[in-house]
């Protein structure tokens, strides 16, 4: 009789220990999945707000001077801007890994010095990249020119690894848009404005382009979809833990949630 009681006691202790370990692991997994879902939800809200703000600006297209690009208070905002000036006598800046209609290419930038205000990067559009990865020629537009377009924050850098840019002939190939690195590498005498001018597609200069703000990243609806998946995984872990906890264990076996 004493042996049976001891065996039952050991089984109860083992079950309690397994429950504690199992629920600890389940709680960690649920916390991780829920946080990932919340992060995806926040990204969806941020991107939707960005799209809404840009859509409002594009619907009115109220013109502002290019000098507004340098306003630090509006570094993350969107404005329609117009101004005249000249492109700097610096090489083209080509952002790598840019997809358009399923094709690989680069996005071409040049430094523009407006008649009034701080120099800024101008997005001239997208160019295909040859199979040998030879960089395309991006001639500098000559003389005084009037530009118009949408002032936007630079493209998101994503995971920052390695140098931001490297010289390739007369141009620089960039892995991300880093304005401080651009100033340093090109020898520009002054800082660049924190915003970039996306040219009006109706202008005759430049290359293939539009004013799409999320050409190489996830739209809000995909972030929402991923958020639902993470929340569903968290719920699945909870349901599994509850089922295993309240399922009647077979004799001599512990239960893991």
Order of alpha helices (4+ residues) and beta strands (2+ residues): alpha-beta-beta-beta-beta-beta-beta-beta-beta-alpha-beta-alpha
